[in-house]
Amino acid sequence: MVKNKPSWRDVKVKLGDWESADLLALLKDLYTANKDNQLFLNTRFGLGNDGLEPYKEVITRWIWPDISIYQYISISKAKKAISDYKKAEGNPERLVELMVFYCE
């Protein structure tokens, strides 16, 4: 018997019965789980000095690698930074700023 792959709908049903404190604990666990989650939540809530800077750093790393330490170029990873920002905040003006930075 083959089970369907869990979807957002399944997760949403499970979360429907949770208390506020449980949801906060879950968010804390997700926040501490990895840097991508931290960046997403910091951007979403407007935390930090410049919400675009971490995404610009990712673009810089993947478009202008340090070949002296054997880093390589990855256009797809640089583009992913733009996509990640769009999901986290999606402010059109700042998204355009990030895209222009990528093109420069």
N, CA, C and O atoms as CSV, one atom per row, in Angstrom:
chain,resi,resn,atom,element,x,y,z
A,1,MET,N,N,0.834,-1.179,0.000
A,1,MET,CA,C,0.000,0.000,0.000
A,1,MET,C,C,0.885,1.251,0.000
A,1,MET,O,O,1.765,1.387,0.850
A,2,VAL,N,N,0.655,2.160,-0.948
A,2,VAL,CA,C,1.453,3.373,-1.103
A,2,VAL,C,C,0.729,4.539,-0.446
A,2,VAL,O,O,-0.437,4.803,-0.738
A,3,LYS,N,N,1.436,5.238,0.450
A,3,LYS,CA,C,0.869,6.421,1.103
A,3,LYS,C,C,1.204,7.654,0.276
A,3,LYS,O,O,2.251,7.738,-0.366
A,4,ASN,N,N,0.279,8.608,0.315
A,4,ASN,CA,C,0.536,9.879,-0.354
A,4,ASN,C,C,1.586,10.664,0.420
A,4,ASN,O,O,1.709,10.545,1.639
A,5,LYS,N,N,2.330,11.461,-0.314
A,5,LYS,CA,C,3.324,12.318,0.313
A,5,LYS,C,C,2.598,13.422,1.087
A,5,LYS,O,O,1.672,14.029,0.549
A,6,PRO,N,N,2.994,13.696,2.334
A,6,PRO,CA,C,2.329,14.752,3.114
A,6,PRO,C,C,2.425,16.100,2.405
A,6,PRO,O,O,3.419,16.396,1.742
A,7,SER,N,N,1.393,16.901,2.551
A,7,SER,CA,C,1.348,18.215,1.916
A,7,SER,C,C,1.107,19.296,2.964
A,7,SER,O,O,0.918,19.005,4.145
A,8,TRP,N,N,1.118,20.540,2.514
A,8,TRP,CA,C,0.846,21.649,3.415
A,8,TRP,C,C,-0.531,21.480,4.050
A,8,TRP,O,O,-0.712,21.794,5.226
A,9,ARG,N,N,-1.484,20.996,3.298
A,9,ARG,CA,C,-2.835,20.789,3.826
A,9,ARG,C,C,-2.802,19.869,5.057
A,9,ARG,O,O,-3.476,20.135,6.053
A,10,ASP,N,N,-2.029,18.805,4.984
A,10,ASP,CA,C,-1.910,17.876,6.124
A,10,ASP,C,C,-1.303,18.566,7.343
A,10,ASP,O,O,-1.766,18.383,8.469
A,11,VAL,N,N,-0.274,19.352,7.105
A,11,VAL,CA,C,0.381,20.084,8.201
A,11,VAL,C,C,-0.587,21.094,8.804
A,11,VAL,O,O,-0.671,21.227,10.025
A,12,LYS,N,N,-1.313,21.801,7.953
A,12,LYS,CA,C,-2.256,22.815,8.405
A,12,LYS,C,C,-3.332,22.204,9.310
A,12,LYS,O,O,-3.712,22.804,10.316
A,13,VAL,N,N,-3.813,21.029,8.959
A,13,VAL,CA,C,-4.807,20.350,9.789
A,13,VAL,C,C,-4.220,20.041,11.169
A,13,VAL,O,O,-4.879,20.251,12.188
A,14,LYS,N,N,-2.991,19.546,11.199
A,14,LYS,CA,C,-2.343,19.223,12.482
A,14,LYS,C,C,-2.142,20.483,13.335
A,14,LYS,O,O,-2.331,20.454,14.551
A,15,LEU,N,N,-1.762,21.576,12.692
A,15,LEU,CA,C,-1.502,22.821,13.432
A,15,LEU,C,C,-2.779,23.472,13.951
A,15,LEU,O,O,-2.731,24.272,14.886
A,16,GLY,N,N,-3.901,23.140,13.362
A,16,GLY,CA,C,-5.170,23.749,13.748
A,16,GLY,C,C,-5.523,23.575,15.208
A,16,GLY,O,O,-6.223,24.416,15.773
A,17,ASP,N,N,-5.064,22.516,15.827
A,17,ASP,CA,C,-5.390,22.242,17.231
A,17,ASP,C,C,-4.326,22.728,18.206
A,17,ASP,O,O,-4.500,22.590,19.417
A,18,TRP,N,N,-3.251,23.281,17.718
A,18,TRP,CA,C,-2.156,23.696,18.587
A,18,TRP,C,C,-2.475,25.004,19.296
A,18,TRP,O,O,-3.194,25.858,18.779
A,19,GLU,N,N,-1.924,25.130,20.484
A,19,GLU,CA,C,-2.017,26.365,21.270
A,19,GLU,C,C,-0.922,27.332,20.814
A,19,GLU,O,O,0.051,26.933,20.174
A,20,SER,N,N,-1.101,28.599,21.154
A,20,SER,CA,C,-0.144,29.635,20.787
A,20,SER,C,C,1.271,29.319,21.274
A,20,SER,O,O,2.234,29.504,20.530
A,21,ALA,N,N,1.405,28.852,22.495
A,21,ALA,CA,C,2.732,28.547,23.048
A,21,ALA,C,C,3.409,27.417,22.271
A,21,ALA,O,O,4.625,27.430,22.077
A,22,ASP,N,N,2.617,26.447,21.833
A,22,ASP,CA,C,3.178,25.348,21.041
A,22,ASP,C,C,3.656,25.837,19.677
A,22,ASP,O,O,4.694,25.401,19.179
A,23,LEU,N,N,2.888,26.748,19.078
A,23,LEU,CA,C,3.296,27.319,17.785
A,23,LEU,C,C,4.571,28.135,17.922
A,23,LEU,O,O,5.449,28.072,17.062
A,24,LEU,N,N,4.672,28.901,19.000
A,24,LEU,CA,C,5.895,29.669,19.238
A,24,LEU,C,C,7.095,28.748,19.434
A,24,LEU,O,O,8.183,29.032,18.933
A,25,ALA,N,N,6.906,27.664,20.147
A,25,ALA,CA,C,7.995,26.704,20.352
A,25,ALA,C,C,8.421,26.088,19.020
A,25,ALA,O,O,9.611,25.888,18.776
A,26,LEU,N,N,7.451,25.790,18.166
A,26,LEU,CA,C,7.766,25.241,16.847
A,26,LEU,C,C,8.565,26.246,16.020
A,26,LEU,O,O,9.561,25.892,15.389
A,27,LEU,N,N,8.115,27.507,16.031
A,27,LEU,CA,C,8.849,28.536,15.291
A,27,LEU,C,C,10.268,28.708,15.822
A,27,LEU,O,O,11.206,28.903,15.049
A,28,LYS,N,N,10.419,28.637,17.125
A,28,LYS,CA,C,11.762,28.733,17.718
A,28,LYS,C,C,12.634,27.581,17.226
A,28,LYS,O,O,13.793,27.787,16.865
A,29,ASP,N,N,12.077,26.366,17.210
A,29,ASP,CA,C,12.835,25.211,16.726
A,29,ASP,C,C,13.224,25.379,15.267
A,29,ASP,O,O,14.354,25.075,14.883
A,30,LEU,N,N,12.299,25.860,14.457
A,30,LEU,CA,C,12.605,26.092,13.039
A,30,LEU,C,C,13.659,27.179,12.876
A,30,LEU,O,O,14.545,27.071,12.029
A,31,TYR,N,N,13.559,28.229,13.690
A,31,TYR,CA,C,14.513,29.340,13.630
A,31,TYR,C,C,15.927,28.867,13.958
A,31,TYR,O,O,16.890,29.268,13.305
A,32,THR,N,N,16.043,28.023,14.962
A,32,THR,CA,C,17.368,27.567,15.370
A,32,THR,C,C,17.877,26.401,14.523
A,32,THR,O,O,19.048,26.033,14.615
A,33,ALA,N,N,17.009,25.824,13.704
A,33,ALA,CA,C,17.390,24.648,12.913
A,33,ALA,C,C,18.441,24.963,11.845
A,33,ALA,O,O,19.364,24.178,11.631
A,34,ASN,N,N,18.299,26.112,11.177
A,34,ASN,CA,C,19.312,26.457,10.173
A,34,ASN,C,C,19.263,27.943,9.807
A,34,ASN,O,O,18.296,28.645,10.105
A,35,LYS,N,N,20.320,28.392,9.161
A,35,LYS,CA,C,20.473,29.808,8.836
A,35,LYS,C,C,19.464,30.287,7.803
A,35,LYS,O,O,19.072,31.454,7.824
A,36,ASP,N,N,19.038,29.412,6.903
A,36,ASP,CA,C,18.040,29.808,5.909
A,36,ASP,C,C,16.728,30.196,6.583
A,36,ASP,O,O,16.105,31.189,6.207
A,37,ASN,N,N,16.311,29.420,7.575
A,37,ASN,CA,C,15.091,29.747,8.314
A,37,ASN,C,C,15.254,31.065,9.062
A,37,ASN,O,O,14.331,31.879,9.097
A,38,GLN,N,N,16.421,31.277,9.659
A,38,GLN,CA,C,16.683,32.524,10.375
A,38,GLN,C,C,16.593,33.715,9.434
A,38,GLN,O,O,15.956,34.720,9.748
A,39,LEU,N,N,17.232,33.594,8.282
A,39,LEU,CA,C,17.215,34.677,7.305
A,39,LEU,C,C,15.792,34.960,6.839
A,39,LEU,O,O,15.387,36.119,6.740
A,40,PHE,N,N,15.033,33.906,6.552
A,40,PHE,CA,C,13.648,34.065,6.119
A,40,PHE,C,C,12.828,34.819,7.163
A,40,PHE,O,O,12.156,35.797,6.835
A,41,LEU,N,N,12.881,34.371,8.413
A,41,LEU,CA,C,12.075,35.000,9.460
A,41,LEU,C,C,12.553,36.418,9.776
A,41,LEU,O,O,11.733,37.307,10.001
A,42,ASN,N,N,13.864,36.638,9.794
A,42,ASN,CA,C,14.380,37.992,10.026
A,42,ASN,C,C,13.902,38.944,8.930
A,42,ASN,O,O,13.523,40.082,9.209
A,43,THR,N,N,13.922,38.477,7.698
A,43,THR,CA,C,13.474,39.300,6.578
A,43,THR,C,C,11.972,39.535,6.649
A,43,THR,O,O,11.510,40.664,6.483
A,44,ARG,N,N,11.218,38.487,6.891
A,44,ARG,CA,C,9.757,38.591,6.951
A,44,ARG,C,C,9.312,39.608,8.001
A,44,ARG,O,O,8.366,40.363,7.775
A,45,PHE,N,N,10.000,39.627,9.158
A,45,PHE,CA,C,9.615,40.510,10.252
A,45,PHE,C,C,10.399,41.817,10.281
A,45,PHE,O,O,10.255,42.604,11.217
A,46,GLY,N,N,11.227,42.056,9.266
A,46,GLY,CA,C,11.962,43.311,9.178
A,46,GLY,C,C,12.995,43.488,10.268
A,46,GLY,O,O,13.223,44.604,10.735
A,47,LEU,N,N,13.622,42.396,10.679
A,47,LEU,CA,C,14.629,42.456,11.739
A,47,LEU,C,C,16.010,42.639,11.123
A,47,LEU,O,O,16.279,42.114,10.042
A,48,GLY,N,N,16.867,43.362,11.783
A,48,GLY,CA,C,18.214,43.612,11.272
A,48,GLY,C,C,18.289,44.975,10.614
A,48,GLY,O,O,17.277,45.651,10.425
A,49,ASN,N,N,19.490,45.361,10.273
A,49,ASN,CA,C,19.721,46.698,9.711
A,49,ASN,C,C,19.245,46.815,8.272
A,49,ASN,O,O,18.453,47.702,7.953
A,50,ASP,N,N,19.712,45.943,7.409
A,50,ASP,CA,C,19.369,46.008,5.989
A,50,ASP,C,C,18.945,44.612,5.546
A,50,ASP,O,O,19.774,43.705,5.458
A,51,GLY,N,N,17.674,44.443,5.272
A,51,GLY,CA,C,17.147,43.143,4.894
A,51,GLY,C,C,17.707,42.590,3.596
A,51,GLY,O,O,17.666,41.381,3.371
A,52,LEU,N,N,18.229,43.455,2.741
A,52,LEU,CA,C,18.784,42.986,1.468
A,52,LEU,C,C,20.228,42.518,1.590
A,52,LEU,O,O,20.679,41.701,0.788
A,53,GLU,N,N,20.949,43.015,2.567
A,53,GLU,CA,C,22.384,42.731,2.663
A,53,GLU,C,C,22.724,41.237,2.672
A,53,GLU,O,O,23.626,40.825,1.943
A,54,PRO,N,N,22.037,40.412,3.469
A,54,PRO,CA,C,22.386,38.984,3.449
A,54,PRO,C,C,22.184,38.346,2.075
A,54,PRO,O,O,22.938,37.456,1.681
A,55,TYR,N,N,21.168,38.803,1.352
A,55,TYR,CA,C,20.906,38.258,0.019
A,55,TYR,C,C,21.966,38.751,-0.977
A,55,TYR,O,O,22.377,38.013,-1.872
A,56,LYS,N,N,22.396,39.993,-0.810
A,56,LYS,CA,C,23.479,40.511,-1.650
A,56,LYS,C,C,24.771,39.741,-1.393
A,56,LYS,O,O,25.538,39.483,-2.321
A,57,GLU,N,N,25.008,39.376,-0.140
A,57,GLU,CA,C,26.203,38.593,0.191
A,57,GLU,C,C,26.175,37.226,-0.496
A,57,GLU,O,O,27.199,36.747,-0.983
A,58,VAL,N,N,25.013,36.614,-0.531
A,58,VAL,CA,C,24.881,35.314,-1.209
A,58,VAL,C,C,25.154,35.478,-2.701
A,58,VAL,O,O,25.881,34.681,-3.295
A,59,ILE,N,N,24.572,36.507,-3.304
A,59,ILE,CA,C,24.795,36.757,-4.733
A,59,ILE,C,C,26.272,37.000,-5.002
A,59,ILE,O,O,26.839,36.444,-5.943
A,60,THR,N,N,26.888,37.827,-4.177
A,60,THR,CA,C,28.311,38.127,-4.347
A,60,THR,C,C,29.152,36.862,-4.253
A,60,THR,O,O,30.054,36.648,-5.063
A,61,ARG,N,N,28.858,36.029,-3.269
A,61,ARG,CA,C,29.620,34.786,-3.084
A,61,ARG,C,C,29.562,33.895,-4.319
A,61,ARG,O,O,30.579,33.332,-4.725
A,62,TRP,N,N,28.377,33.763,-4.919
A,62,TRP,CA,C,28.218,32.811,-6.013
A,62,TRP,C,C,28.543,33.380,-7.384
A,62,TRP,O,O,28.812,32.618,-8.313
A,63,ILE,N,N,28.526,34.705,-7.534
A,63,ILE,CA,C,28.866,35.288,-8.839
A,63,ILE,C,C,30.334,35.695,-8.906
A,63,ILE,O,O,30.958,35.621,-9.964
A,64,TRP,N,N,30.877,36.121,-7.778
A,64,TRP,CA,C,32.287,36.524,-7.721
A,64,TRP,C,C,33.017,35.685,-6.683
A,64,TRP,O,O,33.374,36.197,-5.621
A,65,PRO,N,N,33.244,34.417,-6.966
A,65,PRO,CA,C,33.879,33.538,-5.978
A,65,PRO,C,C,35.365,33.878,-5.794
A,65,PRO,O,O,35.987,34.513,-6.645
A,66,ASP,N,N,35.895,33.446,-4.685
A,66,ASP,CA,C,37.318,33.607,-4.398
A,66,ASP,C,C,38.027,32.365,-4.935
A,66,ASP,O,O,38.059,31.322,-4.282
A,67,ILE,N,N,38.586,32.490,-6.117
A,67,ILE,CA,C,39.215,31.325,-6.742
A,67,ILE,C,C,40.502,30.904,-6.045
A,67,ILE,O,O,40.986,29.791,-6.247
A,68,SER,N,N,41.060,31.797,-5.222
A,68,SER,CA,C,42.281,31.431,-4.503
A,68,SER,C,C,42.017,30.358,-3.446
A,68,SER,O,O,42.935,29.659,-3.017
A,69,ILE,N,N,40.751,30.234,-3.031
A,69,ILE,CA,C,40.404,29.167,-2.084
A,69,ILE,C,C,39.451,28.158,-2.740
A,69,ILE,O,O,38.676,27.479,-2.067
A,70,TYR,N,N,39.533,28.083,-4.053
A,70,TYR,CA,C,38.820,27.074,-4.846
A,70,TYR,C,C,37.301,27.153,-4.731
A,70,TYR,O,O,36.619,26.128,-4.756
A,71,GLN,N,N,36.779,28.357,-4.608
A,71,GLN,CA,C,35.327,28.516,-4.686
A,71,GLN,C,C,34.946,28.508,-6.160
A,71,GLN,O,O,35.774,28.800,-7.023
A,72,TYR,N,N,33.709,28.180,-6.444
A,72,TYR,CA,C,33.262,28.141,-7.826
A,72,TYR,C,C,32.030,29.010,-8.018
A,72,TYR,O,O,31.395,29.427,-7.049
A,73,ILE,N,N,31.700,29.277,-9.261
A,73,ILE,CA,C,30.549,30.098,-9.626
A,73,ILE,C,C,29.302,29.223,-9.679
A,73,ILE,O,O,29.353,28.071,-10.110
A,74,SER,N,N,28.184,29.787,-9.233
A,74,SER,CA,C,26.896,29.116,-9.375
A,74,SER,C,C,25.818,30.173,-9.606
A,74,SER,O,O,25.339,30.808,-8.667
A,75,ILE,N,N,25.456,30.343,-10.851
A,75,ILE,CA,C,24.419,31.305,-11.207
A,75,ILE,C,C,23.089,30.901,-10.581
A,75,ILE,O,O,22.331,31.761,-10.132
A,76,SER,N,N,22.801,29.609,-10.547
A,76,SER,CA,C,21.523,29.159,-9.982
A,76,SER,C,C,21.427,29.479,-8.491
A,76,SER,O,O,20.349,29.827,-8.010
A,77,LYS,N,N,22.520,29.370,-7.757
A,77,LYS,CA,C,22.493,29.704,-6.325
A,77,LYS,C,C,22.367,31.206,-6.113
A,77,LYS,O,O,21.739,31.651,-5.153
A,78,ALA,N,N,22.963,31.982,-7.007
A,78,ALA,CA,C,22.817,33.440,-6.928
A,78,ALA,C,C,21.369,33.832,-7.213
A,78,ALA,O,O,20.810,34.682,-6.520
A,79,LYS,N,N,20.762,33.223,-8.220
A,79,LYS,CA,C,19.357,33.500,-8.539
A,79,LYS,C,C,18.428,33.047,-7.416
A,79,LYS,O,O,17.391,33.666,-7.175
A,80,LYS,N,N,18.795,31.984,-6.740
A,80,LYS,CA,C,17.976,31.472,-5.640
A,80,LYS,C,C,17.865,32.517,-4.525
A,80,LYS,O,O,16.835,32.596,-3.856
A,81,ALA,N,N,18.903,33.310,-4.323
A,81,ALA,CA,C,18.859,34.367,-3.312
A,81,ALA,C,C,17.737,35.355,-3.627
A,81,ALA,O,O,17.058,35.836,-2.720
A,82,ILE,N,N,17.545,35.652,-4.893
A,82,ILE,CA,C,16.470,36.553,-5.308
A,82,ILE,C,C,15.114,35.902,-5.042
A,82,ILE,O,O,14.205,36.540,-4.512
A,83,SER,N,N,14.990,34.660,-5.404
A,83,SER,CA,C,13.754,33.915,-5.168
A,83,SER,C,C,13.441,33.809,-3.678
A,83,SER,O,O,12.291,33.970,-3.270
A,84,ASP,N,N,14.456,33.541,-2.873
A,84,ASP,CA,C,14.274,33.431,-1.425
A,84,ASP,C,C,13.802,34.761,-0.839
A,84,ASP,O,O,12.916,34.789,0.015
A,85,TYR,N,N,14.394,35.856,-1.299
A,85,TYR,CA,C,13.971,37.173,-0.814
A,85,TYR,C,C,12.513,37.431,-1.184
A,85,TYR,O,O,11.737,37.933,-0.371
A,86,LYS,N,N,12.155,37.089,-2.400
A,86,LYS,CA,C,10.776,37.309,-2.866
A,86,LYS,C,C,9.779,36.562,-1.990
A,86,LYS,O,O,8.703,37.083,-1.695
A,87,LYS,N,N,10.122,35.355,-1.574
A,87,LYS,CA,C,9.239,34.570,-0.705
A,87,LYS,C,C,9.182,35.155,0.706
A,87,LYS,O,O,8.132,35.139,1.348
A,88,ALA,N,N,10.313,35.669,1.184
A,88,ALA,CA,C,10.386,36.172,2.554
A,88,ALA,C,C,9.693,37.521,2.720
A,88,ALA,O,O,8.947,37.724,3.678
A,89,GLU,N,N,9.933,38.433,1.801
A,89,GLU,CA,C,9.344,39.761,1.953
A,89,GLU,C,C,8.574,40.169,0.705
A,89,GLU,O,O,7.398,40.524,0.780
A,90,GLY,N,N,9.235,40.116,-0.424
A,90,GLY,CA,C,8.571,40.408,-1.682
A,90,GLY,C,C,8.267,41.865,-1.946
A,90,GLY,O,O,7.481,42.168,-2.844
A,91,ASN,N,N,8.864,42.786,-1.191
A,91,ASN,CA,C,8.689,44.208,-1.449
A,91,ASN,C,C,9.168,44.485,-2.874
A,91,ASN,O,O,10.351,44.306,-3.163
A,92,PRO,N,N,8.263,44.925,-3.785
A,92,PRO,CA,C,8.645,45.062,-5.199
A,92,PRO,C,C,9.829,45.985,-5.447
A,92,PRO,O,O,10.695,45.673,-6.263
A,93,GLU,N,N,9.875,47.126,-4.747
A,93,GLU,CA,C,10.972,48.065,-4.971
A,93,GLU,C,C,12.307,47.472,-4.534
A,93,GLU,O,O,13.315,47.615,-5.226
A,94,ARG,N,N,12.307,46.809,-3.383
A,94,ARG,CA,C,13.548,46.215,-2.886
A,94,ARG,C,C,13.918,44.979,-3.699
A,94,ARG,O,O,15.099,44.665,-3.847
A,95,LEU,N,N,12.920,44.278,-4.224
A,95,LEU,CA,C,13.187,43.140,-5.095
A,95,LEU,C,C,13.890,43.603,-6.360
A,95,LEU,O,O,14.839,42.965,-6.815
A,96,VAL,N,N,13.432,44.703,-6.925
A,96,VAL,CA,C,14.083,45.263,-8.114
A,96,VAL,C,C,15.513,45.680,-7.777
A,96,VAL,O,O,16.428,45.454,-8.568
A,97,GLU,N,N,15.708,46.287,-6.609
A,97,GLU,CA,C,17.056,46.673,-6.184
A,97,GLU,C,C,17.977,45.452,-6.133
A,97,GLU,O,O,19.126,45.510,-6.571
A,98,LEU,N,N,17.463,44.363,-5.600
A,98,LEU,CA,C,18.260,43.138,-5.518
A,98,LEU,C,C,18.543,42.575,-6.907
A,98,LEU,O,O,19.640,42.078,-7.163
A,99,MET,N,N,17.571,42.648,-7.796
A,99,MET,CA,C,17.772,42.144,-9.146
A,99,MET,C,C,18.804,42.994,-9.908
A,99,MET,O,O,19.613,42.463,-10.669
A,100,VAL,N,N,18.765,44.295,-9.696
A,100,VAL,CA,C,19.751,45.182,-10.329
A,100,VAL,C,C,21.143,44.860,-9.785
A,100,VAL,O,O,22.110,44.818,-10.546
A,101,PHE,N,N,21.247,44.636,-8.493
A,101,PHE,CA,C,22.522,44.251,-7.894
A,101,PHE,C,C,23.045,42.969,-8.550
A,101,PHE,O,O,24.235,42.863,-8.845
A,102,TYR,N,N,22.169,42.013,-8.773
A,102,TYR,CA,C,22.550,40.755,-9.427
A,102,TYR,C,C,23.072,41.016,-10.837
A,102,TYR,O,O,24.055,40.408,-11.261
A,103,CYS,N,N,22.423,41.905,-11.552
A,103,CYS,CA,C,22.816,42.206,-12.942
A,103,CYS,C,C,24.130,42.969,-13.031
A,103,CYS,O,O,24.878,42.824,-13.997
A,104,GLU,N,N,24.405,43.783,-12.016
A,104,GLU,CA,C,25.644,44.570,-12.045
A,104,GLU,C,C,26.835,43.659,-11.985
A,104,GLU,O,O,27.973,44.128,-11.998
